[in-house]
Amino acid sequence: SKFLNDKWMIKNGFLNDVQEHKPWWWNIKVQKLNLSAPLILLPEVSCQKAIEILQEKGYDQAPVVAESGLILGMVTLSNTLTSVLAGNVEFSDPVTKVIYDQFSKIGLEDSLGKLSCILENDHFAIVVHEQMQFDGNGSSFMKQMVFGVVTAMDLLTFVSRNDKK
């Protein structure tokens, strides 16, 4: 049934959006949001340390990224606190026990319209940038770098500050 859902098809890149009455911001690129660099946690960070870091830095969530660059998921302050208080995890457990591993990625060149479709179902999207890297043998490979985390509030703030009506 998801193949009959145009929003799912657009979100997953199988269909270009053909909405007739698009808002003024629909085709603007994600890179125009001027996102701040994200706080990134490594998988071995403990739940207690993650809570401390997020509170100290004033973040609600942070991507968890392996040293290889693989994006493992997202850790949120509320989910971590809830899991610890419910006794499902210990303060000393790694954040990988409380991450959301179902998340959407969006590129800097993607449109705010595509982002809007993603944010209808998800609380956030991880903004990624593909970068070509070379190893010692001169072999090249593409690596995804986390560029930022975007929420519906970020999109709403951009639209309200730049409203063209």
Residue pairs with C-beta under 8 A, 6 or more apart in sequence:
2 8
2 9
3 9
3 14
6 15
7 117
7 120
7 121
9 15
10 16
10 17
10 114
10 117
11 104
11 114
11 117
11 118
11 121
17 26
17 111
17 113
17 114
17 117
19 26
19 113
22 113
23 159
24 164
24 165
25 112
25 113
25 158
25 159
25 162
25 164
26 111
26 112
26 113
26 116
27 111
27 112
27 113
28 111
28 112
29 108
29 109
29 110
29 111
29 112
30 106
30 107
30 108
30 109
30 110
30 111
30 112
30 115
30 127
30 150
31 108
31 109
32 112
32 158
33 112
33 148
33 150
33 154
33 155
33 158
35 127
35 147
35 148
35 149
35 150
35 154
36 148
37 147
37 148
38 62
38 63
38 146
38 147
38 148
38 149
39 53
39 54
39 57
39 59
39 62
40 62
40 63
40 64
40 65
40 146
41 50
41 53
41 62
41 63
41 64
41 65
41 75
41 95
42 64
42 65
42 66
42 67
43 64
43 66
43 72
43 94
43 95
43 96
44 94
45 53
45 64
45 94
45 95
46 91
46 92
46 93
46 94
46 95
47 80
47 83
47 84
47 89
47 90
47 91
47 92
47 93
47 94
47 95
47 97
47 98
48 84
48 91
48 92
50 62
50 75
50 80
50 95
51 77
51 80
51 81
51 84
53 59
53 62
54 60
54 61
54 62
54 75
54 77
54 80
55 77
59 77
60 76
60 77
60 78
61 74
61 75
61 76
61 77
61 124
61 149
62 74
62 75
62 149
63 71
63 73
63 74
63 75
63 126
63 146
63 149
64 71
64 72
64 73
64 74
64 75
64 95
64 96
64 99
65 71
65 72
65 146
66 72
69 143
69 144
69 145
71 103
71 105
71 126
71 128
71 144
71 146
72 96
72 99
72 101
73 96
73 99
73 100
73 101
73 102
73 103
74 99
74 100
74 103
74 124
74 126
74 149
75 95
75 98
75 99
75 100
76 100
79 98
79 100
80 95
80 98
83 89
83 97
83 98
84 90
84 91
89 97
89 98
103 122
103 124
103 125
103 126
104 118
104 122
104 125
104 126
105 125
105 126
105 127
105 128
105 144
106 114
106 115
106 118
106 125
106 126
106 127
106 128
106 150
107 127
107 128
107 129
107 130
108 127
108 129
108 147
112 155
112 158
115 125
115 150
115 155
116 155
118 125
119 125
119 150
119 151
119 152
119 155
123 151
123 152
124 149
124 150
124 151
125 149
125 150
126 146
126 148
126 149
127 146
127 147
127 148
127 149
127 150
128 144
128 145
128 146
128 147
129 144
129 145
129 147
130 142
130 143
130 144
130 145
131 142
131 143
131 144
131 145
132 140
132 141
132 142
132 143
133 140
133 141
133 142
133 143
134 140
134 141
135 141
